[in-house]
Amino acid sequence: MATEQELSDFLKSVDKRAFKRTLYHVRNEESALDIVQDSMLKLAEHYGDKPPGELPMLFQRILTNSTLDWFRRQKTRNAVFTSMSDFERTGDDGSDFDLLEVHAGASDGEAAQSAEDQVRRRQTLRNIETEIQALPARQREAFLLRYWEELDVAETAAAMGCSEGSVKTHCFRAVQTLSRVLKAKGIEL
């Protein structure tokens, strides 16, 4: 049984990565924040009494389901209100999401970089982020779970509700696509 402190520590450890992963899917900061917060509340309300070792997989599954639910609601909402201009779906708010802001702060080594190096690094990260967002949804989800969340193949398959072979295929295709597209832009990983 997870203590209240263990649950709190777990949620603190995954909040930024969960937000970033969800943002890649929904492409809207406010919606991504809502989804992550709802997922955290569901975990605390329904599964807070589970052993600490089970929390990561439970949370990933809840987050995945909450994201899918969001897409279903958007699809239904758009189908219902397509002819009513007052209720048309608004696009992204246009604000840039800076990957560097996700991290707590720059290390001393980064502070010594020239302004040109910092700008080049930011541009490279934005290019990578854009290409990750351009991946098909299942490839993006598999890629982010495996390489961002650092889940193994079995855990990723459980979180996505598919077979391990599907996870491997989605990850392979995502890596191939990213490699090809980023190499064409002059970004070597």
C-alpha positions as a printed Julia matrix, in Angstrom:
189×3 Matrix{Float64}:
   0.0    0.0     0.0
   1.39   3.37   -1.04
   1.54   5.97    1.66
   0.27   9.46    1.0
   3.87  10.69    0.77
   4.83   7.94   -1.72
   1.85   8.83   -3.9
   2.73  12.51   -3.72
   6.4   11.84   -4.57
   5.38   9.67   -7.51
   3.07  12.33   -8.92
   5.76  14.99   -8.55
   8.24  12.78  -10.39
   6.0   12.28  -13.44
   4.15  15.58  -13.82
   6.44  17.32  -16.33
   7.0   14.29  -18.53
   3.28  13.46  -18.5
   2.45  17.03  -19.47
   4.95  17.02  -22.32
   3.74  13.64  -23.59
   0.12  14.8   -23.5
   1.01  18.09  -25.17
   2.54  16.16  -28.06
  -0.78  14.39  -28.49
  -3.35  17.15  -28.05
  -1.21  20.13  -29.15
  -2.91  22.47  -26.71
  -1.28  23.42  -23.41
  -4.5   24.01  -21.46
  -6.05  20.75  -22.61
  -2.83  18.86  -21.87
  -2.7   20.31  -18.38
  -6.35  19.38  -17.76
  -5.79  15.82  -18.95
  -2.71  15.34  -16.75
  -4.43  16.81  -13.7
  -7.52  14.65  -14.24
  -5.32  11.58  -14.62
  -3.48  12.37  -11.4
  -6.77  12.81   -9.55
  -8.11   9.52  -10.9
  -4.95   7.73   -9.8
  -5.14   9.23   -6.32
  -8.88   8.6    -5.92
  -9.13   5.11   -7.32
  -5.68   3.57   -6.99
  -3.94   5.47   -4.2
  -4.08   2.37   -2.04
  -2.09   0.24   -4.51
   1.56  -0.71   -3.91
   4.07   1.96   -5.06
   5.47  -0.37   -7.73
   2.12  -0.5    -9.52
   1.63   3.27   -9.69
   3.7    3.96  -12.85
   1.8    1.48  -15.03
  -1.57   2.49  -13.61
  -0.82   6.15  -14.21
   0.35   5.57  -17.78
  -2.82   3.62  -18.56
  -5.04   6.28  -16.97
  -3.2    9.04  -18.87
  -3.55   7.17  -22.16
  -7.26   6.57  -21.59
  -7.85  10.18  -20.55
  -6.13  11.39  -23.71
  -8.23   9.07  -25.86
 -11.36  10.28  -24.06
 -10.37  13.88  -24.83
 -10.07  13.05  -28.53
 -13.46  11.31  -28.48
 -15.06  14.35  -26.85
 -13.43  16.65  -29.42
 -14.69  14.49  -32.26
 -18.22  14.46  -30.87
 -18.14  18.17  -30.13
 -16.91  18.99  -33.62
 -19.55  16.78  -35.21
 -22.33  18.43  -33.21
 -21.24  22.05  -33.64
 -19.82  22.12  -37.17
 -22.52  24.41  -38.5
 -22.55  26.73  -35.52
 -19.73  29.24  -35.87
 -20.0   30.36  -32.22
 -19.01  26.89  -31.11
 -16.33  26.07  -33.66
 -13.24  24.49  -32.29
 -10.53  27.05  -31.76
  -6.98  26.27  -32.81
  -3.89  26.3   -30.64
  -3.39  29.49  -28.69
  -0.29  30.27  -30.72
   2.08  30.48  -27.8
   5.37  28.67  -28.18
   6.1   25.8   -25.86
   9.77  25.85  -25.05
  11.19  22.43  -24.25
  13.92  24.11  -22.22
  11.3   25.57  -19.84
  10.28  22.05  -18.84
  13.61  21.53  -17.16
  14.18  23.08  -13.75
  17.01  25.29  -14.91
  20.27  25.42  -16.76
  23.35  23.8   -15.32
  26.58  25.76  -14.91
  27.95  24.18  -18.08
  25.01  25.48  -20.09
  25.42  28.97  -18.7
  28.89  29.11  -20.26
  27.54  28.47  -23.77
  27.57  31.29  -26.25
  24.3   32.92  -27.24
  24.71  31.42  -30.73
  25.04  27.89  -29.27
  21.97  28.41  -27.09
  19.89  29.64  -30.04
  21.09  26.74  -32.2
  20.21  24.28  -29.43
  16.73  25.77  -29.02
  16.13  25.62  -32.77
  17.27  22.0   -32.88
  14.98  21.07  -29.99
  12.05  22.84  -31.66
  12.74  20.99  -34.91
  12.81  17.67  -33.07
   9.63  18.55  -31.19
   7.86  19.5   -34.43
   8.84  16.23  -36.08
   7.69  14.19  -33.06
   4.33  15.98  -33.24
   4.09  15.13  -36.95
   4.34  11.37  -36.3
   1.13   9.32  -36.57
  -0.61   9.09  -33.19
   0.24   5.45  -32.38
   3.87   5.86  -33.44
   4.16   9.03  -31.38
   2.6    7.36  -28.34
   4.87   4.3   -28.57
   7.94   6.48  -29.13
   7.18   8.76  -26.17
   6.38   5.89  -23.8
   9.52   3.96  -24.74
  12.03   6.78  -25.02
  10.55   9.67  -23.02
   8.9    7.7   -20.23
  11.58   4.96  -20.46
   9.08   2.11  -20.24
  10.13  -1.3   -21.53
   8.31  -2.98  -24.4
   5.96  -4.99  -22.16
   5.02  -1.94  -20.07
   4.46   0.13  -23.21
   2.25  -2.58  -24.69
   0.21  -2.71  -21.49
  -0.15   1.09  -21.4
  -1.17   1.26  -25.08
  -3.42  -1.8   -24.94
  -1.67  -3.57  -27.81
   0.84  -6.38  -28.4
   4.57  -6.09  -27.81
   5.12  -6.66  -31.54
   2.95  -3.64  -32.32
   4.98  -1.52  -29.92
   8.22  -2.6   -31.6
   6.79  -1.86  -35.03
   5.48   1.58  -34.01
   8.8    2.49  -32.36
  10.84   1.26  -35.33
   8.75   3.28  -37.77
   8.9    6.38  -35.56
  12.68   6.17  -35.2
  13.12   5.6   -38.95
  10.89   8.55  -39.81
  12.53  10.87  -37.28
  15.99   9.83  -38.38
  15.23  10.41  -42.06
  13.43  13.74  -41.58
  15.9   15.17  -39.09
  18.88  14.08  -41.19
  17.34  15.92  -44.15
  17.24  19.03  -41.94
  20.91  18.57  -41.05
  20.27  17.29  -37.51
  22.38  14.27  -36.66
  21.35  12.36  -33.54
